Amino acid sequence: MATRRITVSEVLGLEPGRVLFDVRTPAEYEKGHIPGALNLPLFSNEERAVVGTTYKQVDPYKAFLQGLEFVGPKMRHFVEEARKKAPSGKVAVHCWRGGQRSSSMGWLLGLAGMDVEVMIGGYKAYRNHLLEQFASCTPPLIIVGGPTGSGKTGIIHALAKLGEQVIDLEGIAHHKGSAFGALGEEPQPSVEQFENNLYESFRRLDHNRRIWLENESRPIGRVYIPDPLWKQMVKAPLLSVEMPLELRVKHLVEMYAGYPLDELRDSFERIRRRLGGQHCNAAIDALEAGDYAQAAKIALGYYDKAYNHHTLSKRISSNIFTIPVENEDAEKTARRLIMFAEENDLWLPITN
């Protein structure tokens, strides 16, 4: 069966039941892949290295023959694996640049009777498309801010339940953004995969309607918000939730007191220099004494200063709106933010 060539946009809108195969090496796939794509590597990591070295240092024709030696014994495996993962027989394939690897796999699967589409330009074209979209799309964003412990993540989730469009940056990053952010989280994706997963959420939203995001620094753990989106976030209206200190401390204790003492101690050690040695020691002493509230208060002494300096001072003051909150009800707060946004026309697109 003949193969068809399709664009990145067509790949992102594949019909239900058509399975996308990434035929690059496991290492390439692990570094970054299109969300939803399954890895069906033509070469192993080691085989790819051998073929590449032969191509550059010996002769392209010999590299081609070397590739055939690697691939030949695995052809049956490719067909059986593709059939198992795509029982409909409908598949799409891509490699790095839409070259020999995807064309070869497409030819083989087509020969096996499958309905095959090959992505033009490969993963490189997808990455270029992603970065272009982040730069060119300017949907109306609203940022939910507030000092540490204000329950911003819960508010974002409540907004989603109320039918608002949200992007859960911390959920996608698998990190809560602070020195304590990795506690209880799965391992973070690579920087590249974080961008891919973020774009998957971003592209599925209606860019003519407001989108809510939690206020973050550009780095979230070891990953980074793409620069074009970050610049839009800095320009967007910030609704800063101001909650009494005792409620914030209570919230932090509920979030973190269940984690092992050594993990909490390590988290404080990460901010020892910024917190100050005396304060860090006092916080660790409080942890060991079981006084999690006191440890949280000490941590907030640092994080509140950081919020005022790194977040509020770098924004246009007229675009910061303080929303006093006297309870921990995330849904009530979410409804209040929605009402505030609508009363103040905070859904207009951002202009450059």
HULINWO-V520488 format. One record per pair of residues at least 4 apart in sequence whose ideal C-beta (glycine too) atoms are under 8 Angstrom apart, sorted by sequence separation. I is the first residue (numbers start at 1). J is the second residue. D is the distance in whole Angstrom. If there is no record, write none. Layout:
# HULINWO-V520488
i->[I;I]
j->[J;J]
d->[D;D]
This chain:
# HULINWO-V520488
i->[6;7;8;9;10;14;24;25;26;27;28;29;33;43;44;45;46;47;48;49;50;51;52;53;54;55;58;59;60;61;62;63;64;65;66;67;68;70;71;74;75;76;77;78;79;80;81;82;83;86;94;95;98;99;100;101;102;103;104;105;106;107;108;110;121;122;123;124;125;126;127;128;129;130;131;132;133;146;151;152;153;154;155;156;157;158;160;168;169;170;173;176;177;181;189;190;191;192;193;194;195;196;197;198;199;200;201;205;207;216;219;220;225;226;227;228;229;230;231;232;243;244;245;246;247;248;249;250;251;252;253;259;260;261;262;263;264;265;266;267;268;271;272;275;276;277;278;279;280;281;282;283;284;285;287;291;292;293;294;295;296;297;298;299;300;301;302;303;304;305;306;307;308;309;310;311;315;316;329;330;331;332;333;334;335;336;337;338;339;340;342;6;24;43;53;54;55;58;86;95;96;98;109;120;121;146;159;167;170;176;189;219;220;225;243;259;272;275;286;287;306;307;308;315;327;341;342;14;22;33;83;95;110;119;146;160;170;175;176;182;188;205;218;224;286;327;340;341;22;95;109;119;121;145;159;170;175;176;218;268;29;43;54;55;94;144;160;189;225;243;256;272;275;286;287;312;325;11;54;82;93;157;176;216;218;271;286;29;95;106;156;175;323;22;52;106;144;157;170;174;269;283;284;325;22;29;51;54;93;106;144;156;174;218;268;282;283;286;26;93;174;175;323;20;174;323;22;24;26;51;103;144;153;173;174;268;283;20;21;22;25;50;51;93;102;173;268;282;283;20;21;22;23;24;102;153;216;323;20;21;22;23;24;25;26;27;91;153;215;19;21;23;25;26;51;265;268;279;321;25;47;50;98;102;213;98;173;25;98;172;265;279;11;25;47;91;93;98;99;153;213;215;264;275;279;321;43;89;90;91;92;93;94;97;98;275;89;90;91;92;93;94;97;172;44;89;91;92;93;96;97;172;261;275;43;78;82;92;95;96;97;98;198;202;261;268;275;43;86;94;95;96;97;198;271;274;42;79;83;94;169;172;194;78;79;82;148;194;78;83;167;191;195;198;264;268;271;82;94;191;274;71;75;79;168;188;190;191;167;188;189;167;188;257;42;256;40;167;177;181;182;253;165;177;181;253;256;40;165;40;177;250;253;165;167;169;170;177;249;252;40;165;166;167;169;175;164;165;166;167;168;170;175;38;165;166;169;173;174;175;249;252;164;173;175;248;249;252;170;173;169;249;245;248;40;42;159;245;156;169;37;156;43;156;42;155;34;21;153;42;152;19;42;152;21;21;40;127;130;134;137;19;130;133;139;19;18;28;134;139;142;144;19;130;133;138;139;140;141;142;143;144;145;146;18;21;23;133;137;139;140;141;142;143;144;145;17;19;20;21;22;23;24;139;140;141;142;143;144;18;19;20;21;22;23;24;139;141;143;240;17;18;19;20;21;22;183;238;18;20;15;184;180;183;24;238;251;14;23;250;23;247;183;234;240;242;247;11;183;234;235;238;240;242;247;23;237;238;239;240;241;242;243;244;11;236;237;238;240;242;243;21;180;183;235;237;239;241;243;6;155;180;179;34;152;179;33;143;151;32;141;150;179;34;134;141;150;151;179;241;135;143;145;150;217;134;138;142;143;145;146;149;217;28;32;131;134;141;142;143;144;145;146;147;140;141;143;145;146;147;215;241;18;131;142;144;146;149;150;239;18;24;149;148;149;151;22;147;150;239;149;239;3;149;3;148;237;3;10;239;2;11;1;237;1;6;8;1;4;5;6;7;8;1;3;4;5;6;7;8;1;3;4;5;6;7;236;1;3;5;11;235;8;7;8;232;180;9;8;178;212;210;210;210;209;149;148;149;148;147;148;147;148;147;32;31;148;30;32;33;147;31;32;35;146;31;34;35;145;32;33;32;36;35;145;162;161;164;158;162;157;158;161;162;164;145;150;155;158;159;154;158;162;151;155;159;151;155;159;151;155;12;144;142;142;142;142;140;140;140;140;141;139;140;138;139;138;138;138]
j->[10;11;12;13;14;18;28;29;30;31;32;33;37;47;48;49;50;51;52;53;54;55;56;57;58;59;62;63;64;65;66;67;68;69;70;71;72;74;75;78;79;80;81;82;83;84;85;86;87;90;98;99;102;103;104;105;106;107;108;109;110;111;112;114;125;126;127;128;129;130;131;132;133;134;135;136;137;150;155;156;157;158;159;160;161;162;164;172;173;174;177;180;181;185;193;194;195;196;197;198;199;200;201;202;203;204;205;209;211;220;223;224;229;230;231;232;233;234;235;236;247;248;249;250;251;252;253;254;255;256;257;263;264;265;266;267;268;269;270;271;272;275;276;279;280;281;282;283;284;285;286;287;288;289;291;295;296;297;298;299;300;301;302;303;304;305;306;307;308;309;310;311;312;313;314;315;319;320;333;334;335;336;337;338;339;340;341;342;343;344;346;11;29;48;58;59;60;63;91;100;101;103;114;125;126;151;164;172;175;181;194;224;225;230;248;264;277;280;291;292;311;312;313;320;332;346;347;20;28;39;89;101;116;125;152;166;176;181;182;188;194;211;224;230;292;333;346;347;29;102;116;126;128;152;166;177;182;183;225;275;37;51;62;63;102;152;168;197;233;251;264;280;283;294;295;320;333;20;63;91;102;166;185;225;227;280;295;39;105;116;166;185;333;33;63;117;155;168;181;185;280;294;295;336;34;41;63;66;105;118;156;168;186;230;280;294;295;298;39;106;187;188;336;34;188;337;37;39;41;66;118;159;168;188;189;283;298;36;37;38;41;66;67;109;118;189;284;298;299;37;38;39;40;41;119;170;233;340;38;39;40;41;42;43;44;45;109;171;233;38;40;42;44;45;70;284;287;298;340;45;67;70;118;122;233;119;194;47;120;194;287;301;34;48;70;114;116;121;122;176;236;238;287;298;302;344;67;113;114;115;116;117;118;121;122;299;114;115;116;117;118;119;122;197;70;115;117;118;119;122;123;198;287;301;70;105;109;119;122;123;124;125;225;229;288;295;302;71;114;122;123;124;125;226;299;302;71;108;112;123;198;201;223;108;109;112;178;224;109;114;198;222;226;229;295;299;302;114;126;223;306;104;108;112;201;221;223;224;201;222;223;202;223;292;78;292;78;205;216;220;221;292;205;217;221;293;296;81;206;82;220;293;296;209;211;213;214;221;293;296;85;210;211;212;214;220;210;211;212;213;214;216;221;85;212;213;216;220;221;222;296;299;212;221;223;296;297;300;220;223;220;300;297;300;93;95;212;300;212;225;94;213;101;214;101;214;94;82;214;104;214;82;105;215;85;86;105;192;195;199;202;85;196;199;205;86;86;96;202;207;210;212;88;199;202;207;208;209;210;211;212;213;214;215;88;91;93;203;207;209;210;211;212;213;214;215;88;90;91;92;93;94;95;210;211;212;213;214;215;90;91;92;93;94;95;96;211;213;215;312;90;91;92;93;94;95;256;311;92;94;90;259;256;259;101;315;328;92;101;328;102;326;263;314;320;322;327;92;264;315;316;319;321;323;328;105;319;320;321;322;323;324;325;326;94;319;320;321;323;325;326;105;264;267;319;321;323;325;328;92;241;267;267;123;241;268;123;233;241;123;232;241;270;126;226;233;242;243;271;333;228;236;238;243;310;228;232;236;237;239;240;243;311;123;127;226;229;236;237;238;239;240;241;242;236;237;239;241;242;243;311;337;115;228;239;241;243;247;248;337;117;123;248;248;249;251;123;248;251;340;251;341;106;252;107;252;341;110;117;346;110;119;110;346;111;117;119;113;116;117;118;119;120;114;116;117;118;119;120;121;115;117;118;119;120;121;350;116;118;120;126;350;125;125;126;350;299;129;129;303;337;341;346;347;347;296;299;300;300;300;303;303;304;304;190;190;307;190;192;193;307;192;193;196;307;193;196;197;307;195;196;196;200;200;311;331;331;334;330;334;330;331;334;335;338;320;325;330;333;334;330;334;338;328;333;337;330;334;338;333;337;203;337;337;341;346;347;346;347;348;349;350;349;350;349;350;350;351;352]
d->[4;7;6;7;7;5;4;7;6;7;8;5;5;4;7;7;7;6;6;6;6;6;6;6;5;8;5;7;6;7;6;6;7;7;7;6;6;7;7;6;7;6;6;6;6;6;6;6;7;6;7;6;6;7;6;6;6;6;7;6;6;6;7;6;3;7;6;7;6;6;7;6;6;7;6;6;5;3;6;6;7;6;6;7;7;6;6;6;6;8;8;7;5;7;4;7;7;7;6;6;6;7;7;6;6;7;7;8;8;6;7;7;6;7;6;7;6;7;7;6;5;7;6;6;6;6;6;6;6;6;5;5;7;6;6;7;7;7;7;8;7;5;8;5;7;6;6;6;6;6;6;7;6;6;8;7;6;7;7;7;6;7;8;6;5;7;6;6;7;6;5;5;5;5;7;7;6;8;6;6;6;6;6;7;6;6;6;6;6;6;8;6;6;4;8;7;5;7;5;8;7;8;4;7;8;8;4;7;6;4;5;5;7;5;5;6;6;5;4;7;8;7;7;6;7;4;7;6;8;7;7;4;4;7;6;5;5;4;8;8;7;6;6;8;7;8;7;6;5;4;5;8;8;7;5;6;6;8;5;7;8;7;6;4;5;5;8;6;7;8;7;4;7;4;5;6;5;7;4;6;5;8;7;7;8;7;4;4;8;5;5;6;8;5;8;8;6;7;8;5;7;8;8;8;7;7;5;5;5;4;6;6;5;5;6;8;5;7;6;5;7;6;7;7;5;6;4;8;6;5;6;8;8;6;7;5;4;6;7;7;5;6;5;7;5;8;6;6;6;4;6;5;6;6;7;6;8;6;7;8;7;6;8;6;7;5;6;8;8;6;4;5;7;6;7;6;7;5;7;5;8;8;7;6;6;6;6;8;5;7;6;7;7;5;5;6;7;5;7;7;8;6;6;7;8;7;7;7;7;7;7;7;7;7;4;7;5;5;6;4;6;4;5;5;8;6;7;7;7;5;8;5;6;8;6;7;5;6;5;5;5;7;8;7;7;8;5;7;7;5;7;6;8;7;8;6;6;7;8;6;7;7;4;6;7;8;7;8;7;8;7;7;6;8;8;7;6;7;8;5;8;7;6;5;8;5;8;6;5;6;7;6;6;5;8;7;7;7;5;7;6;5;5;7;6;6;8;6;7;6;5;8;6;6;6;6;6;7;5;4;8;7;7;8;6;5;7;5;5;5;7;7;3;6;7;7;5;4;8;8;5;7;6;6;7;8;6;8;7;5;6;7;8;7;8;8;5;7;6;7;8;8;8;5;5;8;8;7;6;7;5;8;6;7;8;8;7;8;7;7;8;6;7;7;7;4;8;7;7;4;6;6;8;5;8;8;7;7;7;7;8;7;8;7;7;6;6;7;6;8;5;5;5;6;5;4;5;7;8;7;8;7;6;8;7;8;8;7;6;4;5;5;5;6;5;6;5;6;5;7;6;7;7;8;8;8;7;8;6;7;7;7;6;5;7;6;7;6;5;8;6;8;6;7;6;5;8;6;8;6;8;6;7;7;6;5;5;5;5;5;5;5;5;7;7;7;8;7;7;7;8;7;7;7;7;7;5;5;8;7;7;4;5;7;7;7;7;6;7;8;6;5;4;6;5;6;8;7;5;6;4;5;5;5;7;4;6;6;7;7;5;7;8;8;8;7;5;4;5;5;6;4;4;8;8;8;7;7;7;8;6;8;8;7;6;7;7;8;6;5;7;7;3;7;7;6;7;7;8;7;5;7;4;5;7;7;8;5;8;8;6;5;5;5;8;5;7;6;7;7;7;8;8;7;4;5;6;6;6;7;6;7;7;8;7;8;6;7;5;5;7;5;5;8;5;6;8;8;5;7;8;7;7;4;7;7;8;6;6;7;4;7;7;5;6;6;7;7;3;7;5;6;5;6;8;7;7;6;8;8;7;6;8;4;6;7;7;8;4;6;7;5;8;7;7;8;7;5;7;5;4;4;7;6;5;7;6;5;7;7;7;7;7;8;6;6;8;8;5;6;5;7;7;7;6;8;5;8;7]
